[in-house]
Amino acid sequence: MLTLFHHPRTRSTRFIFLLEELGAPYEIHRIASLRRPDGSGGIDPANPHPHGKSPALKDGDTIVFESAAIALYLTDKFPAKGLGPVIGDPARGAYLSWLAYYAGVMEPAWMSAWMKWDIPRGTAGWVAVPEVMDFVNATLAKGPYILGEKFSAVDILVGTTFAMFMGTPLLEKTDLLEAYVRRVTERPAWAKATEIGDG
Ligand SMILES: N[C@@H](CCC(=O)N[C@@H](CS)C(=O)NCC(=O)O)C(=O)O
């Protein structure tokens, strides 16, 4: 049995989405508390994440943390649904690249925009949001999903993040992005995830 360490309205809801898509058996351990920007909250000692963050996943004695790693772990463990290209699939390279890009470039890009940080040219390891979006838009112009014709766990990470930011000063709403977000969030598993996860 898999245990998802989850806190309502945090990044962990995306893994209820993925687990539902995969038809995987799982239980939810609700993280009792998280650190909040206003100084409230604190780390729940029962949360196995090394920094007390949400999400984390437990599979027997194995602990997996960081969203990109959890996505890869789950799609590798449950390959039948085809939500992540497996080793040997020509799309595997793109899949791994997008998972790493999500964690290592996209999230820092949005965080630096939100914090109004200037990204030092050529040295930061990530790029600013407009450059990220040029790449995303060029990718989505070629197919309905990030990996092309097939919905994957990358869309769960990217599509739900866009759903949150689109229309804010951080992310301009465009027809292309709106249609993409709709394709991802109209899936029944997302409705189920928010119903289970927000409670
Ligand atoms: N890089 C982590 C980020 C996880 C994260 O920061 N989660 C937030 C909630 S959405 C959290 O737990 N914040 C409380 C804290 O940082 O202590 C991932 O992608 O899984």
The ligand as an SDF file (V2000), in Angstrom:
LIG
                    3D

 20 19  0  0  0  0  0  0  0  0999 V2000
   10.1150   21.1570   -4.2980 N   0  0  0  0  0  0  0  0  0  0  0  0
    9.0110   20.6000   -3.5490 C   0  0  0  0  0  0  0  0  0  0  0  0
    8.1790   21.7380   -3.0150 C   0  0  0  0  0  0  0  0  0  0  0  0
    7.2100   21.2890   -1.9530 C   0  0  0  0  0  0  0  0  0  0  0  0
    6.6400   22.4820   -1.2000 C   0  0  0  0  0  0  0  0  0  0  0  0
    7.3000   23.5260   -1.0430 O   0  0  0  0  0  0  0  0  0  0  0  0
    5.4060   22.3310   -0.6870 N   0  0  0  0  0  0  0  0  0  0  0  0
    4.8080   23.3820    0.0980 C   0  0  0  0  0  0  0  0  0  0  0  0
    3.2850   23.2780   -0.0050 C   0  0  0  0  0  0  0  0  0  0  0  0
    2.7100   23.4650   -1.6560 S   0  0  0  0  0  0  0  0  0  0  0  0
    5.1880   23.1740    1.5510 C   0  0  0  0  0  0  0  0  0  0  0  0
    5.2100   22.0620    2.0140 O   0  0  0  0  0  0  0  0  0  0  0  0
    5.4620   24.2760    2.2710 N   0  0  0  0  0  0  0  0  0  0  0  0
    5.7880   24.2330    3.6780 C   0  0  0  0  0  0  0  0  0  0  0  0
    7.2760   24.3550    3.9300 C   0  0  0  0  0  0  0  0  0  0  0  0
    8.0140   24.7090    3.0050 O   0  0  0  0  0  0  0  0  0  0  0  0
    7.7230   24.0870    5.0430 O   0  0  0  0  0  0  0  0  0  0  0  0
    8.1730   19.6780   -4.4690 C   0  0  0  0  0  0  0  0  0  0  0  0
    8.0960   19.9900   -5.6730 O   0  0  0  0  0  0  0  0  0  0  0  0
    7.6180   18.6680   -4.0280 O   0  0  0  0  0  0  0  0  0  0  0  0
  1  2  1  0
  2  3  1  0
  2 18  1  0
  3  4  1  0
  4  5  1  0
  5  6  2  0
  5  7  1  0
  7  8  1  0
  8  9  1  0
  8 11  1  0
  9 10  1  0
 11 12  2  0
 11 13  1  0
 13 14  1  0
 14 15  1  0
 15 16  2  0
 15 17  1  0
 18 19  2  0
 18 20  1  0
M  END
$$$$
